[in-house]
Amino acid sequence: MAVPNFGQMKELYALQKKAKQLQKELKDMEIEAVSTGGEVTVVVSGEMKMVSVDINPEYLNTENKTKLENAIKDAVGQAMGRAQTESATRMQPLLKDMNLPGM
């Protein structure tokens, strides 16, 4: 295997720096989604980790249990989908810079 030259090392370092910056941006990004009926609001990070869940107090009773469960699934699904899309969009330029086959 060939040893990378100084130019390649410098390029690799720049890509690594961009990757770390992107990782920080994704960690700090917050994506909010509200269920279709407005019963639940969910916030996830760009790393697709749950940040918060807010439930409208009006729906906190046993009669609304199924509706509330569905609203939570709806809001979480929306938030995760948006986080995945945003993450992929932000990673695209970095992957392009890496010149990987098929990217």
Buried (B, 14 or more C-beta within 10 A) or exposed (E): EEEEEEEEEEBEEEBEEBBEEBEEEBEEBEBBBBBEBEBBBBBBBBEBEEBEBEBBEEBEEEEBEEBBEBBBEBBBEBBBBBBBEBBEEBBEEBBEBEEEEEE
